[in-house]
Amino acid sequence: MKKYNKLISLLFLCVLTGCMPSGLSNLILEKGMTARMSANTLAELNDGLHLALCGAGGPMPAPNASGPCVLVIAGERMFVVDAGTDGVRNIARMGYPINQLEAVFLTHFHSDHIDGLGEMGTLRWASGANASPLRVYGPDGVDNVVDGFNLSYGQDALYRHAHHGDVVAPMSGAGLVAQGFSKPAQGELTVLLADENLTIEALAVNHAPIDPAVAYRFSYKGRTLLISGDTVKSANIAKFAKNIDLLLHEALAPNLVTMMNEVAHKTGNTVMEHITHDILNYHASPVEAAETARDANVGHLVYYHIVPPLVIPGQKALYLNGAEKIFKNYTIGEDGVAFSLPAGSKKIIQTQHGL
């Protein structure tokens, strides 16, 4: 899919600059559109538990890390954890059918984790003529979030139905529907969805003063992954990540954020100085995430919700700040990074390295 996107970009450039005859460009573009519209990465996956980063970043703009968004596939069922900026478009770029998205699970209600929710619901609805709204799971307060998005997107839904009718936009499928639950106590799990092969559970994390905040654990046919959401280092995560295959853990680099704070002070940027001071105490560092992965004996660690953005050569080493010595089986997340955990196996396979 990544090579395909680059090819289409080059073709458009050639068309614009006149380096290709129009007849040939039309033929190539038609074939490209056909390939694009028929692409279905979901259909290409073997049975198992799969993860793809539709957003590896946090609230700061970054070239390879959109707002926090994690696509989880269990067999043929698609779920998303958090709906950050550009996440749903990245799902499409990766070739997954958005109309088959079953539910979204929100870790908490910071804006960078929910600001793509309205678009996610709309594209899921109108790209597949879904007759029922998108389910949004979240701890107490999710009803208010969902009500707000439904109000904001209500007029848009009327427009789309009036224009396209039930063939594209049946009104019964417009919007979102909240599936609220109470944050579990420390040491406990809340089962949100369970059948013969798949279990999705919530567990408490500490993102104080932001409360409630939760993480999610997915188990499918003997394979398990856990997505931390925003949190400080947490014994509760270590407990429920014990011996799992894949741990997706947020991480903020204190050394780099402190550098930003010092520069903000020198340049008189009072707002950024205040922000970079405040965010230090409610996120885990890469070293702490590595310690959690080591103590829980996980198979592989993926860093996500990367703060600050990694934009210059050599910055990844500064970001890790020695974490690679604590836990060696790791990947620093970027948009499009994907892993497969095949059913009936212990293999952890990185299938994509980025968009």
N, C-alpha and C positions, 0 to 999 in steps of 0.2 A: 504493500500500500504506500510506503514511504517513497519507493522508487517511482511508483505510478504518479504520485502528486508532483514530484520533481519534473517528470516527463511532460505532464500537462502544462506546468508553468513554462517550460522551455518552448513548448509548441505555441502557447499564447504569445510569448515574446517574439517568436519568429513571425507569427501572423501580423503583429503590430508593427514590426520593423520591415516587413515586406521581403523577408529572406526565403519565403516559401510561396509557391503559386497558390492562389485562393482555392482552386479545385482540389488540390492535394490536401490543403489544410482542412477543408471541409470534410473530406473523407476521414482524415485522421481524427479530427475532433468528434465526428459521429461515432467512430469506433471507440474513442475514449469515453464518450458519454455512455455508450452501451455497456462498456466494462464497469464504469462507475455505478450505474443504476442497477446492475445485476450483481454487484459485489456483496458478499455476505460472509464476513469473517467468522461469524458464529457457526455457520454450516461447515466450516473447514476444521473446527476444533474436534479433537477426540474427546471421549467421555472423561470428565474429570472436573476439577475445581480450577478456575482460571481467574487471573487478575490483570487488569490493564489500567494504567494511570491516565485518566482523562484530564487530570489536573494535578501537577506535582508541587505547585507553589503555595504561597500564602497570600496575604493582602498586597504585597508589593509587586509591581509589574516586573515581569521577567521574560526573556526571549524564549525559553524552553520550558517554562513552568507556569501554567495557567492556574486559576483558583482551584482550591482543593476539591478533587472529584476522583472517585475510585470506582471503576466498573468491575463487578464480580459476576462471573458466570459459573453456575452449578449445573452441569449437564447441558440442557438447552434453555435454562432459565436465567434471565438477566436482571441484575440489581445494580443500584448505584448507592454509594455512601458519600453523602454531601454533594452539593450542586453549585460549585464555584464557577466564576466567570469563564466562559468559553468551553466548559466541560462537555456539554451536550454536542457542541460542534466538533470537538475532538473525537467523541464517540463515532460520529458520522465519518470523520476523516480516517478513522481506523477501520471503517468498513462494517461496523456493527449496525443491525437494524434497530433504529431507535423505537420504532413502533412496537417492538417486542419487550421493551422495558417493563418489568412487572411492578417494581416498587423502588422508592428512594428511602434511605435511612439517614437521618440527620443526627450528627454527633452533638451539636449545640447550635445556637442561633446567632453567632457572629455573622456579620454581613458577608464576609468572604466565603462562607460555607453555604449560603442560601441564595446569593444574588442571581444565580442562573436557574433557579427553580421554576419561575414562570415560563421561561423559554423551553425548559426541559419538558414541562407538562404540555405545552402547546405543540411542540414538534412531535412528541410521542403520540399525541391525539391526531393531529392533522396529517401525519405522514403514513398513517395506517388505518384511518377511519375507526379508531378505537371507540367502542360504544360505552365504555366505563372509564371514569377519571383515574388518574395516576394516584396510587396510594403513597402517602408520605408518613413514614414512621418517625417518631421522635419522642423525647421525654416531655414532661409537662411543659406546656407553652406552645406546642406544635400547632394546636388548634388556631391560635392567634396568627401564627405565621401563615398558615394555609388560608385562613379567612382573608388576610390582607392581600395575598397573591390572587385569590379568586376575585376579589373586588377590583383589583387593578387590571386584571386581564379579562374581566367580564364583557366589556364593550368589544374588545378584539374578537372574542368568541362569537358574539352576535354578527360581527362583520363577516367572519370566515364562513359561518353557516349560511348567511344570506347570499354570499357569493358562490359557494361551492355546493351547498346542500349536504344531504346525508351521505352522499357518495364519498365525500372527503371529511366532513366535519359534523357528524351527528351530535346534537346538543347534549345527549346523555353522556358523552365521553369528555366533555369540556372540563377543564380545570383540574383541581386536586382534591383529594379527600384525606383528612387527617386520621392517623392511627396512633393515638397517644398512649403512653405508658409512664409509670412512675420510675424514676431512677432507682436501680437496685441498690441495696445496702452493700457496703464493702464486704467482699468475700462471697457474694451471691450473684447468680446469673438470672436474668429474666428471659425466658424463651418467647420469642416473637413469632416464629414460624417454625413448624416442625412437621415432617412427613417421613416416609420410609427411608429416604436417602439424605434429606437436607434438613439441617437445623441452623437457625439464625438466632443468636443470643446477644443481649446487651449486658454490659458491665459498667460500673461506675469508674470515672476518672476524676482527677483533681485539676480543674482549670480556674480555680478561684482567683478573682471574685465572680467568675462566670459560672453560674449554676442554674439548671442541671447541665452536666456534660457527661457523655457516655462514649464507650468504645463498642465495637461489634465483632463478634466471632462467628465465622461461617464454617460449618462442617459438612462435608459431602463425601460419602462412600469412603470413609477412612482418611480423607485429606482435610486439613484444617488451616485456616488463616485468620489473623486478627488484625483489625484496623484501629489504631489508637485514638483517632481524633486528636484534638488539642489537649495537652496534659503536661504536668510536670512528671518527673520520674515516679513511677507508681508500682508499689508492691502488688497491687491488685492486678495490674497488667502482667507482671511476672508470674503471678499465680495462675492466671487463666491462659497464659501463653506457653505454659510448660509443655515442652516436647512437640509443639505445633510445627507445621512445615514452613509457614511464611508469616513473618511479623512485619507489618507496615507501620512504622513509627514516625511521628512528627519529630522534627529537630530544628532548633534555633541555635546558631553558633554565637555564644556569648562574646568571644574574642572579637568577632567581626562586627557585632552589633555595638559593642563598646567603642570600637573604632569609629563607627558612624556617629555615636553619641558625642565623641570628642570633636569630630569635624563639625558637627552641628553647633556645638558650643562655640568653636572658634569663628564660625561664619555667621553667628548671630541668629541661627535658625531655631528659635525658641520652641516652636511646635515639634519639630523633629527631635530636638534634644529631649523634650519631655516624653515623647513616644518611645524612643529608643532606651530610655531609662525604665519606663514602666513595663515594657514587654519582657524584660529579662527574668522576671520572677514567676511567670506562669507557663513556661514552656520547658520541655526537656532539651538538653544539649545532645549533640551527636555522641559524645562520650557516655552520657547517661543512657541513651537509647542502646548503645553497644553493650553496656553493662547489663541492661535488662535482657537483651538477646542472649548474652552469655549465660546469665543466671537461670534463664528459662530453658536453655538448651534448644533453641529454635533452629530450624534448618537453614533459613536464610533471612536476612534483615534488609528491608528496603526503607531508605530514608525518604520521607516526603514532607509536605508542608515546609519546604526549604526556605529558611530565613537566615540571612538576607539572600537575594538572588545571586546565583553564581554566574558571573558575566565575564571574567577575565581568566586567562591561562594561569594555572597554579592555585586558583582560589579553592578548588576542591580539597586540596591538602590542608589549607588553612581552615576550611570549614570542618573537616574531620578532627583536626587538632589532636591526633593520637588515637582516635576511636578505632582506626583500622588495626591497631595492635591489640585491642581488647577483644574484638570480634571480627574475624577475617572474612566471613561469608556475607558480604554486603553488596548492595547496589545503591548508588545515589540516584534518586528518582528524577526523571524528566518526563514531560508529556509523551505518551505513547509507549513507555516502557511496559512490557507485559511478561507474565509468567504463567506457566501451565503446571498443574499438579495432576498428572494422569491418575485415574481411578485404578486401584489394584496395584499401585507402584509406590515407591518411595522417591522417585525422581522429582527434582525441582528444575524445571527447564525455563530459561529465559528465552522467550520467543521473539521479542522485539526490544530494540535498544533506544527507540524514540520515534517520533513522527518524521 
